[in-house]
Amino acid sequence: MEPLSQTAPEVRFAQIELSEEGLTIRQGQTCFAQQKLRQVQYLHVLWAQATAEHLAIYYVEERRKTLRVVKAVFQLVNNGFPSPSFQLQAWVRSLLDRAYGKSKLRARLKVYLNPFSGKGSAVQLYRRYAEPIFAAAQCSVDLRETCHAGHAGQMVREDPEIDSWDAIVCCSGDGLPYEVINGIALRGDAGHVLRKTPIIQLPGGSGNALCVNMFKTTSVSHAALYTLKGIRQPIDLMSVTQGDRRYLSFLSQSIGLLAECDLDTEDMRFLGGKRFAFGFFQRLFKPPLYDCDIAVQHPALHQPTESHSIGVIDQATGRRKEGLPNLQFGSVSDSLSESWGLEHHPDLSLFFAGQFPFMDAKSKVFPDARPNDGLVDIILVDRGIGARKFLQLFRKIFRGNHLAMREVHHRKVSAYRVTPARTCGAMSVDGERSDFQPFQVEVHPQLGMTLIKPPGIMEHHCNR
């Protein structure tokens, strides 16, 4: 990072200064006029540029918990030169260095929009709150709207330059990141792309768990800013095997009560996140019963490391071709070895596994989960706890202290397998409906890449 320039630009009727904290702008035409003071954090500075006559600074300011773009233009004192002076150019570079730090200027963003996500407002949210921020920051944006389920996965699978973008941006609920990750998983260079290219979410759906956990916000405008200023963060991904099929999960797997609350209220998307509560209260006095065998691989004593498949260089393109990591514990079709711990749960009502603390903006289901510890958290609850305890569990999840309940069984594992006795039921993977049949899950440490918000930023849990 360049040191702060000592030479501030000479502008008419204003004084502009850089400090350790941010940008300070003092304006006032005469000594009798009241001076206007603006202080802008470096985090909020998007862009600056100078001509021979003017200096323009683009930044965001918070209004009613939403970030709005401001363009401040200052008339420069005529110095007789046809182009900006060397000192002024150095000052602008100092400002942008401070504003972006290790983040990339003029980021190249691949944006996927799901117009049907959540309440169907993802496109409007993006156009109103994110697009102006990306434009002011001089980003190069390739915007694609999805037309049907699986469309985003098809596009990333067929894009030969998908790893050249600074971030893949999904404006949607959690279904679109799931599609994008699994589209990449079908590529010959899946391991390389997943580890290299951050996948992030602008909240446009009912759950928005990826955005909530990484950016700590449900605000589209704040998430857009953190996309530009965020820090790269490796995360674990999970392989799910069912029959002869293998696919990836970044968030959660669920059968039973919570899966039914999610999947069986799809026709109530107009309610947003409230549809989950509606589904829960429908089942409160008669929770479902899922008789299951559950096998687990307890975590190894050593620190988990990144798992890689063998990579080769494509002679035609010069790109590294590295597929998905090999399965260390086999698939659901393999016999269980002695290293597995096998349990029978005849009265199971709720099975939930995940690797992030929040499953939506308010539900801290796995308070001890870490996105890159090589483990997946599991919660089990039996049907016999009764309606009063289920209601207590539902309320405690919002505070994240439900794991202290005696009726809630929690563990961390490296892999697990679920074999239901019944042949029909509700199974959800990352909030998407999956075939109800035996399945096995294995964690791949740090297979994925995303962004997290810069440190020291307050949380913005607002619905914009």
DAPE-V303090 format. One record per residue. N is the residue number from 0. PHI is phi as a letter, one per 40 degrees, with the letter a starting at -180 (NA if undefined). PSI is psi in radians with two decimals (999 if undefined). Layout:
n = [N N]
phi = [PHI PHI]
psi = [PSI PSI]
This chain:
n = [0 1 2 3 4 5 6 7 8 9 10 11 12 13 14 15 16 17 18 19 20 21 22 23 24 25 26 27 28 29 30 31 32 33 34 35 36 37 38 39 40 41 42 43 44 45 46 47 48 49 50 51 52 53 54 55 56 57 58 59 60 61 62 63 64 65 66 67 68 69 70 71 72 73 74 75 76 77 78 79 80 81 82 83 84 85 86 87 88 89 90 91 92 93 94 95 96 97 98 99 100 101 102 103 104 105 106 107 108 109 110 111 112 113 114 115 116 117 118 119 120 121 122 123 124 125 126 127 128 129 130 131 132 133 134 135 136 137 138 139 140 141 142 143 144 145 146 147 148 149 150 151 152 153 154 155 156 157 158 159 160 161 162 163 164 165 166 167 168 169 170 171 172 173 174 175 176 177 178 179 180 181 182 183 184 185 186 187 188 189 190 191 192 193 194 195 196 197 198 199 200 201 202 203 204 205 206 207 208 209 210 211 212 213 214 215 216 217 218 219 220 221 222 223 224 225 226 227 228 229 230 231 232 233 234 235 236 237 238 239 240 241 242 243 244 245 246 247 248 249 250 251 252 253 254 255 256 257 258 259 260 261 262 263 264 265 266 267 268 269 270 271 272 273 274 275 276 277 278 279 280 281 282 283 284 285 286 287 288 289 290 291 292 293 294 295 296 297 298 299 300 301 302 303 304 305 306 307 308 309 310 311 312 313 314 315 316 317 318 319 320 321 322 323 324 325 326 327 328 329 330 331 332 333 334 335 336 337 338 339 340 341 342 343 344 345 346 347 348 349 350 351 352 353 354 355 356 357 358 359 360 361 362 363 364 365 366 367 368 369 370 371 372 373 374 375 376 377 378 379 380 381 382 383 384 385 386 387 388 389 390 391 392 393 394 395 396 397 398 399 400 401 402 403 404 405 406 407 408 409 410 411 412 413 414 415 416 417 418 419 420 421 422 423 424 425 426 427 428 429 430 431 432 433 434 435 436 437 438 439 440 441 442 443 444 445 446 447 448 449 450 451 452 453 454 455 456 457 458 459 460 461 462 463]
phi = [NA c c c c c b c c c b c g a b b b b b c c i b b b b b i c b c c c c c c b b b b c d d c c b a a a b b c b b b b b b a b b c b f g b c b c b b b b b c c c c b g b c b d c c c c c c c c c c c c c c c b f c c c c f c c b c b b b b c b c f c g b c c c c c c c b b d c c c c c c g c c b b c b c c b a c g c c c c c c c c c c b c c c c c a b b b c a c c c c d c c c c c c c d c c c b d c c c c c c b c b b b c c a b c c f c c c c c c b f a b c c c c c c c c c c b c b c b c b c b b c b b a f b b b a b b b b a b a b g d c c c d c c c b d c b d c c g c c c c c c c c c c b d c a c c b b c a c b b b b c c c c c c c b c b b c c b b c c c c b g c c b b c c c c c c b g b c c c c c c c c c c b b b b c b c b b b a b a b b c c c a c b b c c b c c c b c a c g b b c b b b b c c c c g c c c c c c c d c c d c c g b c c c c c c c b b a b b c a a b b b c c c b b i b b b b f g b c b d c a d a b b b c b d f c b b a b b c d c g b c c b c b c a]
psi = [2.35 2.59 2.78 2.33 2.36 -0.24 1.86 2.62 2.46 1.91 2.73 2.35 0.44 2.81 2.23 2.25 2.59 2.39 -3.10 -0.49 -0.62 -2.75 2.28 2.21 2.09 2.20 2.50 2.21 -0.68 3.02 -0.30 -0.27 2.55 2.26 2.35 2.21 2.21 2.26 2.14 2.15 2.60 -0.58 -0.61 -0.14 2.22 -0.71 2.72 2.49 2.65 2.52 -3.02 -0.39 -0.45 2.67 2.19 2.29 2.19 2.29 3.01 2.58 2.61 2.21 2.01 0.83 0.27 2.45 2.28 2.50 2.35 2.34 2.00 2.11 2.28 2.41 2.19 2.61 2.31 2.02 0.08 0.06 2.52 -0.16 2.88 2.48 2.83 -0.69 -0.70 -0.73 -0.71 -0.65 -0.76 -0.74 -0.70 -0.75 -0.83 -0.60 -0.75 -0.62 -0.59 -0.38 -2.14 -0.11 2.87 2.28 2.55 0.98 2.57 2.04 2.27 1.98 2.23 2.25 2.26 1.80 -0.19 0.03 2.52 -2.15 0.10 0.39 0.21 -0.72 -0.80 -0.69 -0.75 -0.84 -0.64 -0.69 -0.51 -0.77 -0.76 -0.59 -0.79 -0.68 -0.77 -0.53 0.12 0.60 2.64 1.99 2.23 1.84 2.26 2.27 2.36 2.53 -0.35 2.93 2.33 -0.08 -0.75 -0.70 -0.69 -0.73 -0.77 -0.52 -0.60 -0.06 1.95 -0.29 0.40 -0.48 0.05 -0.14 2.61 -0.43 2.58 2.07 2.12 1.94 1.73 -3.00 -2.83 -0.18 -0.61 -0.78 -0.66 -0.78 -0.80 -0.81 -0.73 -0.43 -0.76 -0.64 -0.39 -0.05 2.70 -0.40 0.55 -0.81 -0.74 -0.83 -0.76 -0.63 -0.44 -0.73 2.03 2.38 2.11 2.97 2.30 2.20 2.07 0.23 -2.76 -0.66 -1.00 0.63 -0.65 -0.78 -0.75 -0.75 -0.62 -0.76 -0.15 0.71 2.74 0.26 2.16 -0.72 -0.73 -0.71 -0.64 -0.74 -0.76 -0.43 -0.66 -0.61 0.08 2.87 2.36 2.38 1.96 2.51 2.74 2.62 2.84 2.37 2.34 2.20 2.34 2.12 -2.22 0.26 2.45 2.27 3.04 2.62 2.37 -0.22 -1.17 2.85 2.43 2.45 2.73 -2.47 -0.97 -0.58 -0.71 -0.71 -0.56 -1.01 -0.59 0.07 0.38 -0.54 0.02 0.49 -0.39 -0.29 -0.13 -2.46 -0.29 -0.30 -0.51 -0.76 -0.68 -0.80 -0.61 -0.84 -0.42 -0.50 0.10 -0.75 -0.14 1.27 2.67 2.80 2.17 1.74 2.11 2.62 2.30 2.14 2.44 2.62 1.95 2.58 2.51 2.76 -0.45 2.81 2.29 2.54 2.89 2.43 2.24 2.56 2.96 2.22 2.59 2.81 2.19 2.05 -0.49 -0.69 -0.29 0.09 2.64 2.22 1.87 1.99 -2.88 2.66 2.66 2.66 2.02 -0.48 0.28 -2.91 3.11 -0.32 -0.24 2.70 2.59 2.31 3.07 -0.29 -0.25 2.51 2.11 2.30 2.57 2.25 1.57 -0.30 0.54 2.35 -0.54 2.14 2.17 2.25 2.48 2.97 0.02 2.68 -0.86 2.39 -0.27 -2.96 -0.40 -0.27 1.80 1.32 -0.69 1.34 -0.41 0.05 2.54 2.38 -0.16 0.67 0.06 0.24 2.75 2.35 2.48 2.39 2.31 2.37 2.28 2.72 -0.51 0.09 -0.30 2.80 -0.68 -0.75 -0.66 -0.72 -0.68 -0.73 -0.79 -0.72 -0.68 -0.47 -0.57 -0.48 -0.17 0.34 0.35 -0.35 -0.30 -0.20 2.37 -0.49 -0.17 2.11 2.09 2.47 2.83 2.31 2.88 -0.48 2.76 2.84 2.38 2.20 1.72 2.59 -0.56 2.82 -0.13 2.62 -2.99 2.20 2.27 2.32 2.03 0.59 0.00 2.49 2.34 2.78 2.40 1.77 2.95 2.50 2.72 2.47 2.37 2.38 2.36 1.80 2.22 0.63 -0.47 2.95 2.40 -2.89 2.58 2.77 2.67 2.61 2.68 0.23 2.32 2.68 2.54 1.40 1.37 2.75 0.99 999]
